[in-house]
Amino acid sequence: MPSVGASTAALRAARRQSPAYFARRGRRRRLASAPKAVAEVGFGYLAALFDFCAIVLAAAASHTIYKFATFGYFPDAEPVTEVGVLVGALVVVFNIQRSEYAIRQFDSFSGHIARCISVWNLAFFCMLALGFLTKTTDVFSRGATGVLYFAGLLTLGGARVVMVGFVDATKRKGWLPQRRLVVVGFESQLSAFLQRYDLSKSGMEIVSAAVIREGEGTLNDDLALAAATVRMLRPDDIVIAVPWSQTRIIEACVDTFLRTPAEIHLGPEAILDRFSEAAVAQLGPISSLNLTRPPLSILQRVEKRFFDTTLAALALVALAPLFAVTALLIKLDSSGPVFFLQRRYGFNQEPFRIVKFRTMTAMEDNANLISATRFDPRVTRIGAFLRRTSIDELPQLLNVLAGDMSLVGPRPHALAHDQRYDSRIAQYARRHNVKPGITGWAQVCGLRGEIASEDKMRRRVEHDLYYVDNWSLWFDIKIIALTVFSSKAHSGAY
C-alpha cells in the first residue's frame, strides 16, 4: 500500500487534471461497470446453486450409504432426493433472506461455520416438522436422518470452503471487478482514512479523492469539482470523510451528491472501529446508528435453549445413580445438607440461586466470602474429590432446566466477586449479556479455581467476552467436549 503522503499527493494531483483526462477515464470505467453487476448477480446464483446441489447430494449419499452399510442393498434414490430438494431449498431461501450470497460474505471464512450451523439447524428442523405434519417421515429411517444431519452440515461447510477459495483466487487473478469509491473530505481526514483502511483486500479501490479546503470560503467550488469528478468516473460509492460535528458541510455534500447516481456513505468516526456490526437502523419513526446487537439473535437463543434443555434432561436421567451415591457419601462424610445454594448474578445481572453439591463445612453467602484455596481446611474429604473431578457442579443441570443457566457460558462468580471486579475491569459486566454456564471457554483454557490475582480475573474475563462475541452451537459443543476430555479443564480445581 503506498504511503499516506504519496497517496494524498497523487490524489490531489488528480484533481488538477484536465476535463479530457476525466472524460477518458470515465469512459473506461463505464465500460467496466456492466460486468460488475453481472458478476455480483452471477456469483449469488452460483453460490446458491452450489449450496443446493451439495445438500441434495448429501441427502442421497447419506441414505444410500446407510442402507447399504446396514442392509446390504442400494435403495431407491427418488424419495430421498425429494427430501434433499426440500431442505436444500429451505437453506437457500433462509440464506437469501440474510444476504448470505453477496460476494462480500466470502472475503474470508470467518463466521461461516456459525452461520452454516444456524441455518442448517433451522432448515433441518423445519423439514422434520413438515414431515411429521404430512406423515412422510418414513422416507428416512432414524439412522439415515442422523447421518443426513451431520453429512449435510459437513457438506454445507465444505461448499463454503470451496466458495471462499474460489473468490480469493478470482480476486488475486483480477477476474472480479472491484467496487470503486470516491472519497470526499478535508485533507487531514483523507490521510487518516487511507491510513486506517486497506480497501484492496475487500475488493474495493479509491479511484479519486476530492479535497474540501478548510476555512477558505471555497466549499461551493470544491463540491462542484467533486460532483464533476463523480459524473465522469461513475463510481459505485461516495464516502464523505468529514467530521460528524461539521453538519453544515455534510449537508452541503449530501445535497450535491444526491444528484449523482452513486451510493452515498457518511465516513466513519474513529469510535465506530470498536463496533464491527454498526449499522443504520429504523427504530419506529427514529433513524438511528445501531452500534451493538444482542449477542444472540432470537433464532440463536431458541437454538441454544433447545440444545441446553435436551442435553440437560438426558444428562440428569443418565446421572441419577451418580447423584444418589454422591448424596449418600456427602451425608456420611460430614454433617450438613447435601446441596449448597448460593446467590449469583445471571443474565442481565439478575440474581438466582446456584445449586451445587456441598463440598465444604462453610456455608457463607455474603460480602465476606472467601474462595477456596489449595489445602483449604474447610473442604471435606469427599468434597475434595468432588471439586477435583467437577462432580460438585453437576446439580447445576437443574439450573439449566429452570432457565437460570446454560450448559456453556461465562461461569457465574459469587456476588462479592462481581461487586469487587465490576469497577476494576473494563466491560466486566458484559459477561452477563448471556446466561452463565456450567462450563465455559475460560475454564477449558485452564482459567478456573482460585482467583489469586486481578490479572488472572482479567484474563478470565477476556475469555468470557470472546465467548459472548463469538457464540455458535459448534463452539458450545467444542467447549463441552473439552470439558469432558481435556485435563486443562480441571486444572486449578481444589
C-alpha positions in Angstrom: 0.0 0.0 0.0 1.5 3.4 -0.9 2.4 5.8 1.9 -0.2 8.3 3.1 1.8 11.3 1.9 2.3 9.8 -1.5 -1.3 8.7 -1.8 -2.6 12.1 -0.8 -0.2 13.9 -3.1 -1.3 11.7 -6.1 -4.9 12.2 -5.3 -4.5 16.0 -5.1 -2.6 15.9 -8.4 -5.5 14.0 -9.9 -7.9 16.9 -9.0 -5.8 19.2 -11.2 -6.1 17.0 -14.3 -7.9 18.4 -17.3 -11.6 17.5 -18.1 -10.4 15.5 -21.0 -8.4 13.2 -18.6 -11.6 12.6 -16.6 -13.6 12.0 -19.7 -11.2 9.3 -21.0 -11.1 7.7 -17.5 -14.8 7.9 -17.2 -15.4 6.1 -20.5 -13.1 3.3 -19.4 -14.9 2.9 -16.1 -18.3 2.9 -17.7 -17.2 0.1 -20.0 -16.1 -1.8 -16.9 -19.2 -1.2 -14.8 -21.5 -3.6 -16.7 -19.5 -6.8 -16.0 -19.5 -5.8 -12.2 -23.3 -6.1 -12.0 -23.3 -9.4 -14.0 -20.5 -10.8 -11.8 -22.3 -9.9 -8.5 -25.6 -11.4 -9.6 -24.0 -14.4 -11.2 -22.0 -15.1 -8.2 -25.1 -15.1 -6.0 -26.8 -17.6 -8.3 -23.6 -19.8 -8.4 -23.2 -19.8 -4.6 -26.9 -20.6 -4.0 -26.8 -23.4 -6.6 -23.6 -24.8 -5.1 -25.3 -25.0 -1.6 -28.4 -26.5 -3.1 -26.6 -29.2 -5.1 -24.3 -30.1 -2.2 -27.3 -30.7 0.1 -29.2 -32.8 -2.4 -26.1 -34.9 -3.0 -25.6 -35.2 0.8 -29.2 -36.4 1.2 -28.9 -39.0 -1.5 -25.5 -40.2 -0.4 -26.3 -40.4 3.3 -29.4 -42.5 2.7 -27.7 -44.8 0.2 -24.6 -45.4 2.3 -26.6 -46.0 5.5 -28.9 -48.6 3.8 -26.0 -50.3 2.0 -23.9 -50.5 5.2 -26.9 -51.6 7.3 -28.9 -53.9 5.0 -26.6 -54.5 2.1 -28.6 -53.1 -0.8 -29.0 -49.8 -2.7 -32.3 -48.1 -2.0 -34.5 -46.1 -4.4 -33.0 -42.6 -4.7 -36.1 -40.7 -5.7 -37.8 -40.3 -2.3 -34.6 -39.1 -0.5 -33.8 -36.8 -3.4 -37.1 -35.1 -2.7 -36.1 -34.7 0.9 -32.7 -33.2 -0.2 -34.5 -30.8 -2.6 -36.8 -29.6 0.2 -34.1 -29.0 2.8 -31.8 -27.5 0.2 -34.5 -25.1 -0.9 -35.1 -24.1 2.7 -31.4 -23.4 3.2 -31.2 -21.3 0.1 -34.3 -19.3 1.0 -33.1 -18.6 4.5 -29.6 -17.6 3.2 -31.1 -15.2 0.6 -33.1 -13.5 3.4 -29.8 -12.9 5.2 -27.9 -11.7 2.1 -25.6 -14.7 2.6 -24.8 -15.0 -1.1 -23.3 -11.5 -1.5 -19.7 -11.6 -2.7 -18.5 -9.6 0.4 -19.6 -12.5 2.6 -16.9 -14.7 1.0 -14.0 -12.4 1.6 -12.9 -14.8 4.4 -14.0 -18.0 6.1 -14.6 -16.2 9.4 -18.1 -16.6 10.7 -19.2 -19.1 8.1 -19.2 -22.1 10.5 -21.6 -20.4 12.9 -23.9 -19.2 10.2 -23.9 -22.6 8.5 -24.8 -24.4 11.7 -27.6 -21.8 12.4 -29.2 -22.0 9.0 -28.8 -25.8 8.7 -30.4 -26.4 12.1 -33.4 -24.2 11.2 -33.9 -25.8 7.7 -33.4 -29.3 9.1 -35.9 -29.0 11.9 -38.4 -27.3 9.5 -38.0 -30.3 7.3 -38.6 -32.7 10.2 -41.7 -30.7 11.3 -43.1 -30.7 7.8 -42.5 -34.5 7.5 -44.3 -35.0 10.9 -47.3 -32.9 9.8 -47.6 -34.6 6.4 -46.9 -38.1 7.9 -44.0 -38.7 5.4 -41.2 -39.2 8.0 -41.0 -42.9 7.0 -39.0 -41.9 3.9 -35.9 -41.6 6.0 -35.1 -44.1 8.9 -33.9 -42.6 12.1 -30.4 -43.7 11.4 -30.4 -42.2 8.0 -31.8 -39.0 9.4 -28.9 -38.8 11.9 -26.4 -39.4 9.1 -28.1 -36.8 6.9 -27.8 -34.2 9.7 -24.1 -34.5 10.1 -23.4 -35.2 6.4 -25.4 -32.2 5.3 -23.7 -29.9 7.8 -20.2 -31.1 6.7 -21.1 -30.8 3.1 -22.5 -27.3 3.5 -19.4 -26.2 5.4 -17.3 -27.8 2.6 -19.2 -25.8 0.0 -18.3 -22.6 1.8 -14.7 -23.5 1.9 -14.7 -24.0 -1.8 -16.6 -20.8 -2.5 -14.3 -18.7 -0.2 -11.3 -20.2 -2.0 -12.9 -19.5 -5.4 -13.5 -15.9 -4.5 -9.9 -15.5 -3.2 -8.5 -17.0 -6.4 -10.6 -14.9 -8.7 -9.7 -11.7 -6.8 -6.0 -12.5 -7.0 -6.3 -13.0 -10.7 -8.3 -9.8 -11.1 -11.3 -11.6 -12.6 -13.8 -10.0 -10.1 -14.5 -6.3 -10.8 -13.7 -4.1 -7.8 -16.1 -1.7 -6.1 -14.9 1.9 -6.9 -15.0 4.7 -4.4 -14.6 8.4 -4.5 -13.7 9.9 -1.1 -14.5 13.5 -0.3 -13.3 15.4 2.8 -10.7 17.5 4.5 -7.2 16.7 3.6 -6.4 15.5 7.1 -9.4 13.3 7.1 -8.5 11.8 3.8 -5.0 11.0 5.0 -6.4 9.3 8.2 -8.9 7.4 6.0 -6.1 6.0 3.8 -4.0 5.1 6.8 -6.8 3.2 8.7 -8.2 1.1 5.8 -6.7 -1.2 3.3 -9.6 -1.5 0.9 -7.9 -3.6 -1.7 -8.3 -6.7 0.5 -12.1 -6.1 0.4 -12.4 -5.8 -3.3 -12.6 -2.0 -3.4 -10.4 0.7 -4.8 -10.3 4.5 -4.4 -10.5 5.9 -7.9 -10.3 9.6 -6.8 -10.4 11.9 -3.8 -11.9 15.3 -3.6 -10.3 17.7 -1.1 -12.5 20.2 0.6 -10.4 23.1 1.8 -11.0 24.2 5.4 -11.9 27.8 6.2 -11.2 29.3 2.8 -14.8 30.0 1.7 -14.4 27.7 -1.3 -16.9 25.0 -0.4 -19.2 25.5 -3.4 -16.3 25.4 -5.8 -14.8 22.3 -4.2 -18.1 20.5 -4.3 -18.8 21.5 -7.9 -15.4 20.0 -8.9 -16.1 16.9 -6.8 -19.5 16.4 -8.5 -18.0 16.8 -12.0 -15.4 14.1 -11.0 -18.1 11.8 -9.8 -20.1 12.2 -13.0 -17.1 11.5 -15.1 -15.8 8.4 -13.2 -19.2 7.0 -12.3 -18.0 5.3 -9.0 -20.2 2.9 -7.1 -19.9 4.7 -3.8 -19.1 8.2 -2.4 -17.6 8.4 1.1 -17.9 11.7 2.8 -14.9 11.8 5.1 -15.9 14.8 7.2 -16.1 15.0 11.0 -19.7 14.4 12.1 -19.6 17.7 14.0 -19.4 19.6 10.7 -23.1 19.3 10.0 -23.3 22.3 7.6 -20.5 20.8 5.3 -22.0 17.3 5.5 -25.4 18.6 4.5 -23.9 20.5 1.6 -22.0 17.4 0.4 -25.2 15.3 0.6 -27.2 17.9 -1.3 -24.5 17.9 -4.0 -24.1 14.1 -4.4 -27.8 13.3 -4.3 -27.8 14.5 -7.9 -25.3 11.8 -8.9 -26.1 8.0 -9.4 -23.9 6.7 -6.7 -24.4 5.4 -3.2 -23.6 8.0 -0.5 -21.9 7.0 2.7 -21.1 9.1 5.7 -17.5 8.3 6.6 -16.8 6.5 9.9 -15.7 8.3 13.0 -12.9 6.6 14.9 -15.2 5.2 17.6 -17.0 3.0 15.0 -13.9 0.9 14.6 -14.9 -0.6 18.0 -18.2 -1.8 16.6 -17.8 -4.1 13.6 -21.6 -4.6 13.1 -22.7 -0.9 13.4 -25.5 -0.1 11.0 -28.2 2.4 10.4 -31.5 1.1 11.8 -35.1 2.2 11.9 -36.4 2.3 15.4 -40.1 3.1 14.8 -40.0 6.6 13.3 -36.4 7.1 14.5 -33.4 6.6 12.2 -30.5 5.6 14.4 -27.0 4.3 14.3 -27.2 0.9 15.8 -23.8 0.2 17.4 -24.4 -3.2 19.0 -26.8 -6.1 18.8 -27.7 -8.7 21.3 -25.0 -11.4 21.5 -27.6 -14.0 20.3 -30.4 -13.5 17.9 -33.9 -14.8 18.6 -33.3 -17.8 16.5 -29.9 -18.4 18.2 -31.5 -18.1 21.6 -34.1 -20.7 20.7 -31.4 -23.0 19.2 -29.3 -22.7 22.4 -32.2 -23.2 24.7 -33.4 -26.3 22.8 -29.8 -27.7 23.0 -29.5 -26.9 26.7 -32.8 -28.4 27.8 -32.5 -31.5 25.7 -28.9 -32.4 26.8 -29.6 -31.4 30.5 -32.7 -33.6 30.7 -30.8 -36.5 29.2 -27.8 -36.0 31.5 -30.0 -35.8 34.6 -31.6 -39.1 33.7 -28.3 -40.8 32.9 -26.5 -39.4 36.0 -29.3 -40.1 38.5 -27.4 -43.1 40.1 -24.3 -40.9 40.4 -26.3 -38.2 42.1 -27.7 -40.8 44.6 -24.3 -42.2 45.5 -22.8 -38.7 45.8 -25.6 -37.5 48.1 -25.1 -40.6 50.4 -21.3 -40.0 50.6 -21.8 -36.4 51.5 -24.2 -37.2 54.3 -21.8 -39.9 55.6 -18.7 -37.7 55.4 -19.9 -34.6 57.3 -23.0 -33.1 58.9 -25.0 -30.6 56.8 -27.2 -30.5 53.7 -26.4 -32.4 50.5 -26.7 -29.3 48.3 -25.2 -25.9 48.7 -27.2 -23.0 47.4 -25.6 -19.6 46.8 -26.8 -16.4 45.2 -25.1 -15.5 41.9 -25.8 -12.9 39.2 -27.1 -14.4 35.9 -28.4 -13.0 32.7 -28.8 -9.2 32.8 -27.3 -9.3 36.3 -30.5 -10.8 37.7 -29.8 -12.8 40.9 -30.6 -16.6 41.2 -29.7 -19.5 43.4 -27.0 -21.7 42.0 -27.1 -25.4 43.1 -24.0 -27.4 43.9 -23.1 -30.5 45.9 -21.8 -29.3 49.2 -18.0 -29.7 49.4 -17.2 -27.5 52.4 -18.1 -27.2 56.0 -18.6 -23.4 55.5 -21.9 -22.2 54.0 -21.3 -18.4 53.8 -23.1 -16.4 51.2 -22.2 -12.8 51.9 -19.7 -10.0 51.2 -17.0 -11.6 53.4 -17.0 -14.8 51.2 -13.5 -16.3 50.8 -12.8 -18.5 47.8 -11.5 -22.0 48.4 -7.7 -22.3 48.3 -5.3 -25.2 48.0 -5.4 -27.4 51.1 -8.3 -25.3 52.4 -9.3 -26.8 55.8 -13.0 -26.1 55.1 -13.1 -28.6 52.3 -14.4 -32.0 53.3 -12.7 -35.3 52.4 -15.4 -36.3 49.8 -15.6 -32.6 48.9 -12.0 -32.5 47.7 -12.7 -35.4 45.3 -16.0 -33.8 44.1 -14.2 -30.5 43.4 -11.2 -32.1 41.7 -13.5 -34.1 39.3 -16.1 -31.2 39.0 -18.9 -33.6 40.1 -19.9 -30.9 42.5 -21.1 -28.7 39.6 -23.5 -31.3 38.1 -26.6 -30.3 40.1 -26.5 -27.0 38.1 -28.2 -29.1 35.4 -31.3 -28.2 37.4 -30.4 -24.5 37.0 -30.2 -25.1 33.2 -33.7 -26.7 33.1 -35.0 -23.8 35.3 -33.7 -21.3 32.7 -31.2 -19.6 35.1 -28.2 -21.1 33.4 -26.9 -22.6 30.2 -24.7 -25.6 29.7 -22.0 -23.3 28.4 -21.4 -19.7 29.2 -19.3 -17.4 31.5 -19.0 -19.0 34.9 -21.1 -17.1 37.5 -19.0 -15.6 40.2 -20.0 -15.0 43.8 -21.8 -11.7 44.4 -18.9 -10.4 46.4 -16.5 -11.0 43.5 -18.9 -9.4 41.0 -19.1 -6.3 43.1 -15.4 -6.2 43.6 -14.3 -6.5 39.9 -17.2 -4.7 38.2 -15.5 -1.3 38.7 -11.9 -2.6 38.3 -12.1 -4.5 35.0 -13.4 -2.8 31.9 -16.5 -4.4 30.4 -16.7 -7.0 33.2 -20.5 -6.6 33.3 -20.7 -7.7 29.6 -20.3 -11.3 30.9 -24.0 -11.0 31.9 -25.2 -10.4 28.4 -25.7 -14.2 28.1 -26.7 -16.8 30.6 -24.0 -18.1 32.8 -22.8 -21.6 32.2 -21.8 -24.8 34.0 -18.6 -24.7 32.0 -17.1 -22.0 29.8 -14.3 -21.0 27.4 -12.2 -19.6 30.2 -12.5 -22.9 32.2 -11.4 -25.2 29.4 -8.5 -22.9 28.8 -7.2 -23.5 32.3 -8.6 -20.3 33.9 -10.6 -21.8 36.8 -10.2 -22.2 40.5 -8.8 -19.7 43.0 -8.7 -16.1 41.9 -5.2 -15.4 43.1 -4.8 -12.0 41.4 -6.6 -9.4 39.5 -4.6 -10.3 36.4 -6.0 -13.8 36.5 -9.5 -12.5 36.7 -8.8 -10.1 33.8 -7.6 -13.0 31.6 -10.7 -15.0 32.6 -13.0 -12.1 31.7 -11.2 -11.7 28.3 -12.0 -15.3 27.5 -15.6 -14.9 28.7 -16.1 -11.8 26.4 -14.6 -13.7 23.5 -17.3 -16.4 24.0 -20.0 -13.7 24.2 -18.9 -12.1 21.0 -18.3 -15.4 19.0 -21.1 -17.7 20.1 -22.1 -20.6 18.0 -23.7 -24.0 18.7 -20.5 -25.6 17.4 -18.5 -23.5 19.9 -20.7 -24.9 22.7 -20.2 -28.4 21.5 -16.4 -27.9 21.4 -16.3 -26.5 24.9 -18.4 -29.4 26.3 -16.1 -31.9 24.6 -13.0 -30.2 26.1 -14.7 -30.1 29.5 -15.1 -33.9 29.4 -11.8 -34.9 27.7 -9.3 -32.2 28.3 -7.2 -32.3 31.6 -6.7 -28.5 31.3 -10.4 -28.0 32.1 -9.9 -29.5 35.6 -6.6 -27.8 36.4 -6.8 -25.4 39.4 -9.8 -27.2 40.8 -9.4 -27.7 44.6 
